[in-house]
């Protein structure tokens, strides 16, 4: 019968945590950069993480050798990567809202047409007049409409340039607003809670006091040893 420590010795070793960090960073990137396109992505990420916590617990306790613990102040360079990804996510979401949705175009149309969308679809259809190949394979002169912002001869309409300008303005305003809110939250909410910071300072003071006491005791012992050495030297001098 093998003992538990002998069975643990036969398990595979955990080389490093790079794959685990990489998996979480990739998930964080997809959940934040494209959250506007798929709003329930953070919910699925949360469910996945809850399940993965239990799977990793089983992996580290039953399938792998016990890792050697190492003290770390933080997650290292991964924190900077996550911070940069959060900044990029703000910009990508601003572009997704502005250029892939009808939010800006509908808002601009309502602003130009007395807050009404009754002519929105018709106003966004461009007209083409000319020869068209029909279902029978013959060319006929006809008129068709397609979703674009062009004039009859194919030139880009003035409304298209106006819409693009408004979209870029929205991107700039949106990202500056979100960045400002994020920085305000960073300033208002400390990284370390006040109670925890007080406990850390208290433990540091206790540690300094203990080190001071140990040093004082060592100095007293050192002084005693020196006195004994001096006494022995005096005794030897008498016999000499």
C-alpha angles and dihedrals in degrees: 000000000000121000121236093252091051090051090049090053090062094054124103119267125244105234101190143326096245095109091049093051092043092053092052093046092051091049091048090051095052092043094052107030095053102026091119091058093046110020095182092059093099089052092053089045090054092050090048092051093049090053093043092053090063093043092050090047090056091045095051096042102040111016104038136047117263107270121234108253117236125188113241130179093208143339089282121215091359089075091059091047092052091048092053091046091053090053092048090048091059091055095044092050090050091054092045091053093044103042109024101042134059093235097104096038093050092046091050092047092050090049092053096041107047096272093301132128097188092110096033098108095042092047092054095052117096121207127232121193121187146070113340128184107236130202093274092058097251128119117244133173108249144145124242134177127220136178106266143097102251137125125236094275094047099262117143110258124236090244090063092058091045091051093049091049091051091047093053091046089052091051092052094045094044096050093045091050094049093044089052092050091048093051091048090052089050090053097044098043114054120222090232119042115242094243092051092047090051090051091049092052090046092052090047091052091048090050092050092049092050091049089049091052091048091050091048091050091048091050091051091050091047090052091050091051091050091051091050091050091051091050092051091048090053091050092051091049090055092054092046 
